[in-house]
């Protein structure tokens, strides 16, 4: 066997990369495709250990020649380059280099060009971009990719037909109403929706997407499907499309486009599913201001599912068979809970609190206290202790607004009115905590107003036993004990609690035994 043939059959090593790069950059046709194939073999499923060194070691630049191969008219080299880029885009360490590094413009531009030209590798390019978009720091730069000829003035993405967002919009617009499953066209649309799902996670991106036809197209995907939600698999077109609706719906810049596309009518039936799809549909409908009557069984399943999601996120766990930890953000779950609370309060219309009571379970209310107080502790330098999960500012804001909306239920009295020192203490401590939150630097004026309003209402609700307030306060206190947090952090030391001398605490010494009451301080 000749030395040349031996070299062709010998498995490639990392040491071969410089020569392979030179061939890819300076040759064309079969020689370039053969070198690209060797690069792909170095990072295939049997050589996962090479993926990070190939991109992050600083020894090689494999990204520029692979991006160059994407522009080839020859299918083999282009296809192999897509496969290699997909494999290299999987490790977390590589995503930042590929999406934000020196070769990012060439990589994203090459992938976008293949999608725009509707090549058979379009779906592979969408998958690669989706892999990169799991790095949330990259999603703005990816979506706003807007190439122009060298020397030309820049164009905003929505005004540039060659921008990624317009290319994706065109792909979805040109898709058949019911593309044949497994076809190149259907795979391109499916993975394009998977990419859009990730890109829609930021408020800035959602505002851009809301100005395109994309919201209408993903709603059409849900409206036109013939498969029942219980049959939707992970990463299916329907699964991705509902995620897109969920991620867009929580931002005001895209909400209007979804409402105009009839999103609520399209996803309302999905809420009856007691699984991941039902949860996504429920939160989407909450964001889109669906009427309380739209939620099945008077909102009970919605309240249970969303409060359970909030708990799981705070406890850093997923739900078996439905979602892993990290799939949903806490600010998404707390906003959904707040919007459900607002919808329930509106349905009560000042006549009782039957709907808000559905949401205001002691455990859910206690979790809202926990999220707010953890943020206050994190923002207070002198406070000792802390939480394993430090909430973000948006989650605390939504939790405060949920508390404010649920006050009719939280402050509901016992069926047989009686005085309660526990309710008195709970009211003072929770009101103090909410007041402290309103004074945290950076708190929005809207959140400050809700916190102060709720604090005033809770503080003034003294004199009678309020079961939900008491029990939720007790659960919050138990949590702080487990976390080793200071239990006197929100005590108002300037006030005592009035109790009747004949009540359950009459065995305690009073500061003053004159009169008919004593003060426990």
N, C-alpha and C positions, 0 to 999 in steps of 0.2 A: 504494500500500500504506500502511495506517495506521501511525502510530508504534508503536502497541501491538503490531501484528503483526511489525513490524521487530524490536522488542525480544524477541519470543518466538522468532524464528528466528536472531537474532544469537548466535554462540557465546559461552558464558559466560566470564568472566575472573575472576581472583582478587579484583578490585575489587568484583565483584558479591556476594561471599560474605556481607557483613553484611546486605544486603537479603534474600538467600535464607534466612539463618538466622532472620530476623525472621518471614518467611512460614511457615517450618516450625514455629516455636514458637507462633505465634498463629493460624494458619489450620488448616483440616482438609480432608479430602477431596481433590478434584482439585487445588486450589491448592497444598496442602502437598506432594502427590505430584509436581507439576510442579517445585517448588523442589528437592525431593530428587533428581529426575532431573538437574537442572542441576548439583547438587553431585557426583553420580556422574560426569557428563560431564567435570567438571574433574579427576577423578583416574582416568579410564579408561585403557586401554592406550595411547592416543595422547597422553596428558598425564601420563606418569609423573613428569615433572619437578615437577609441582605437589604431589605427595603429601606430601613432607616439609614444605614451607612451610605447607600446610593444617593440619598437626598441631603442628609444632614452632616456628613463627615467633613464637608468642605474640600474633599479631594477631587470631586468630579462635578461637572454640570451636565447631568443627563436630561434635565428638563428642557433646555433650549433646543437640542436636536430632536427630542420627542415632539415638542410643539411644532417644529419645522416639518416633521413628517406628517402632521395632521393636514397640512396644506397640499400634500401630494395628490395628484389625480389617480395614481395607482392605488387600487383598493388594498393590496396586501400590506404595504408599509403603513398606510393610514390605520388599518384595522389593528395591526400589531402595536402601533403607538398608543391607540386607545386602550388596549388591554393592559399595556405596561403602565400607563398613567393611572388607570383605575387601581391597579395593585399598589402603586406607590402612594396613592391618595388615602389609603386605609389607616396607616399608623398616625396617631395623634401628633407625634413630633413632626411628621412630614407636612401636615395640613398647613401650618403657619408658613413654612418655606414656600410651598406651592401656591398658596392663595395670596400671600402678602410679601413674598420675597422678590428678589431682582427679576426672576423669570416669570412672575405672576401674570404680567400683562400678556406675554407670549402664550402661556399655558391657557389662561381663560379665553384669550382671543382666538386661539386655535380651536378650542372646544366649541366656542360660540359659532365659529365659521362653519364647522361641520354640521351643527344643528340647523343653521340658516340655510345651508345648501341641501338640506333634507337627505343627506347621505344615509346609507343603511346603518352606519355606526352612530347615528344621532342619539339613540337610546343609551349607548355606552358613554357618550359625552355628557348626557344628563346625569347618569349615575355618578360619573367622576366629579362633576360639579356638586352634586348632592353630598358626596363624601366630604368634599372640602367645606361645604356650608355647615357641617356639624361643628366647625370652629366658629362660634358665634361672633368673634371679633372680625370675621371675614365677610359676613353676609352683606354688609353695606357696600363694600368695594366690589363684590361679585355682582350684585344686582345692578349697580350703577356703572358697570362696564359699558363704555360708549366709545368705540374706536372711530377714528377719523384718519384720512390720509395724512402722511407726514407733512408738516408745515401748514396744515389747515387749522382753523380755529376750532376749539372744542365745542361739542354739541351736548345739550342735556339729554339724558337717556330717552325721555318721552318724545323728543323731536328727532331722534336718530333711528332710522329703520334697521340699522346694523347693531344697535345696542342689544344686550342680552334680554332685557325686559320686553322689547318689541319683537325679538326673535321668538321668545316663548309665547307671547300673545298670538303671533301668527301661527305657530305650531298648533295651539289649541283651537284657534278659529278655523283652521283648515282641516281639522279632524272630522271624520264622519260622525254622524250622530251616535251610531253604535258601531265603533270599529271592531273588526274581527279579532277576538281574543288571541294573543300570541303573535299577531302580525307585527311587522316592523313599525307600522303606523301606530298601532295600539300601544306597543312597548315605548315608543317615543313619547306619546302623550302621558302614559302612566308615570314614567320616571321624570318627566317634566313637572308633573304635579307633585312628585316627591321632592324635587328641588325647590319648587315654589313654597311647599309646606315649611321648609327650613328658612327660606329667605323672608317669609312673611312674619317672622318672630319679632322683628323690630318695628317700632312705631314709624320710623322714617321710611322704611321699605314698604310697610303696609299702605302708607299714604300714596306712594308711587303706584303700587299695584292697584289701588282703588280707582285710579284714573285710567285704567285700561279695561279691556273686555274680559280679563282673566277671572274676576269674581263671577261674572255671568256664566262663563264656560264651566267653572268647577261646580256651580249650582246645577247646571244642565247635566253634568256627569251623574249627580245624585238623583236628579229627577228622572233621567232616562234609563237608569240601570234596571235590569230585570232580575237581578239576584237579591234575595232578601238579606237584610243586614246581618242576620245570624250566620250567613254563609260567606261574609266578606273576610278575606284573609289579610293578615298583616302585609303591608306594602302593595295591596291591590289598588286599582284606580279609585275605587270608592273610599277605601281607607284613607288614602292620600288626600282625596278631594274634601272629605269631611274635616280632616286636620287643617287644610287650607282655610276652610270656612271658619273654624274655631280660632285659628291664629289671627286671621284678618278681623274677625268680629270684635275682638277686644280692643281694637284701636279705632278711634273716632274717624280717622282719615279714610277708612275702608268700610265702615259700618253702613253708611248710606248706600254704597254700591251694592252691598249684599241684600239690603232690604228691598231696593228697587228690583233686584234680580229674583225676588220671591223666595229668599232663602228660608224663611220661617216656615212657609207652607211646604217646602221641599223636605225639610228635615224634621218637622213636627212628628210624623209617624215613627221616626227612628228613636224618639225618646222612650218609647214603650219597651225597647230592648234593655234588658238588665245586665248589660255588659259594657265593654269599652266604647262601642259605638253609641250606645245609649247615653253614656256619660258625656261623650264629646258633643252629641246633639243637645243634651240638656244645658251644658255650659254655653253652647253657641246661642241657643234660644234665649238664655238669660242675658247675654251680651246684646242681643238684637231686640231687647225690650219686649219680648213676647208677653202676652197677657197671662196673669196667674192661672186663669182657666185653661190655658194651653198645656200646662204641665199635668201629666197623668196623676190620678188619685190624689187630687188636691195638693200636689207638691211634695207628698211624703217621700217617694223614691228619689226625687231630685235633692231634697234636703239631706237624706241619708248618704247618697252617693258623693255629693260635693263636700260635705263635712268629713266624710271618711277620707277623701282625697287630701284635704287639708291636713288631717292628722297624719296620714302616711308620709306626706312630704316633710313635715316637721320632724317626724321620727326616722326620716331617711330610709324609707322602705317602699316597695311597690306593692302590687296586689297580684297574687298568683293567677296566671292565666289571662291577665288583662293588661297590666302595664308595669314597667320597671321603674325604679326610682330614677328621677332625672328626666323622664318623658315630659312631665308637666312642671311648670314653675309655680312657686307659691303665690306669686302675684296673680297668676291666671285663676287659681282655685279660689283665692280670697275675693277677687273681683266678681267671680261667678256667684259666690255666696252673698256678697253685698247686693248684687243686682237682683238675686232671688228675693232678698229681704225687702228691697224697695218695691218689687212687684207684689209681694205679699201684703205689705203695708198699704199699698194703693188699693188692693182688693178689699182690705178691711174697711177702708173709707171712714175711719173714725168710729165705726160701730163694732166694738169688741176687738178681740185680738186672736180670733180663731186661726187665721192664716199665718200670722207671724209666730204663733205658738208652735206650728208645725216645724219651723226652722229653729226656734229658740230652745233647743234641747240644752240642758245644763252643760253637757260635754262640749257642744259646739260653741256656746257662749264663752265657756272657760278657755277654749282654745283661742278665741279672739282676744281675751284678756292677756293670755300668755304671749301672743305674737306682739301685742302693743308693749307690754311690760318688758319683754326681752329687748326690744328696740331701745326703750328708755334706759335700761341697764347698760346696753352697749354704748349708748351715747353719753353716759354719766361716768366720767373718769374715776370719781371717788368710790363708786359702787363696787362692792366685792361680789364675787360669784358671777354667774353668767349662764348662757345656754349653749348647748352643743350645736344648736341651729340659730344663727343670728339672722333674723328676717331682714328683708330689704325694706326701704322706705315706702314703696308702693303697697306692699302687703300690709304693713302697719296701718297705712291710710285707709285701705279698703276694710280692714278689720274694725277700725274706729267707726267708719260710716255704717258698717253692718250693725254694730252695737247700737248706734243712734237710731237706726231704722227699726230695730227689734225691741226698743224700749217698752212699747205697750205690753209685750209678752213678758219681758224680763222683770218689769215692775208690777206685774199682775199680783193681786192679793190672794191670800188664802181664802178658801170657800167660807171658812169661819174666821172672820177677822180677829186677830190677836196681836199683842205687842210682841216684839222679838228683838232681843239684844243682838242675835246673830245677824239679822237683817240690817240693824243699825250699824254694826261694825263693818259689814260687807259694803254698805253704801258709802261709808266714809273712806274706806281704803280704795275702793274702785274709783270713786270720784277724784281722790288725790292722785291716783295713777294716771287717769285721763288728763287731769290738769297738768301733770308733769310732762306728759306726752305733747300737749299743746305748746309747751315751752321749749321743746327740743329744736335746736337750730336746724333750719332747712325744711321744717314742716310746712306744707302748703297752707295757704289761707283757708282753703276749703276744709282740709283736715282739722285745722285749728278750730274752726267754727263748729264742726261736728263734735269734736272732743269736748269743747267748753259747754256746748248745749247738752250733751249727754251727761257730763259731770254735774251740771246744775240740776238736771231732772232727777238723777240718781240721789244726789245729796238731799234734795227736798222731799224725797219719797220716804220719809221716816215715820216711825210710829206704828207701822203694821208689818206683820210677817209677809215676806215676799219670797215664796219657795224657790223660784228659778234663780233669783238673785243670790239667795243663801247657798244653794247647792253648787251653782257655778263658781261662786267665790271659794267654797270649800275645795272644789276640784283644782282650782288655780293655786290655792295655798298648798295642797298636797304636791303639785308639780314643783313648786318653788322649793319645798323641803327636799324633794328627791334630787334636785339640781344643786342643792347647797346654796341657794340664793338667800340674801338677807331678808328675813320676814318682816322687818320693821321699816323697809325701804319706803313704803307708801303709807305708813302710819301718820296720821295727823296728830302730832303730840300736843296740839293746843286745845283739843276738845276731849271731853269725857263722854261717856255713854250713859244716858239716864235709864235706870231700871227701877222697877217697883220693888220695895223692900219685901213684899210677900211673894215675889216671883221666884224662878228657879235658881237665882243666884243669891238668895237671902242668907246663905251660910258664909258669904264673903264679907270681910270687914269693909265698912263704908268709911269714906273720908269724913263725912258728916252724917250723923244719924238723926239730925233734927229734921222735922217735916215728914212727908210721906214718901220720900224717895232718897236715894243715895247716888253718888257719882263714883263709878269705877274708873280710875285713871291709870 
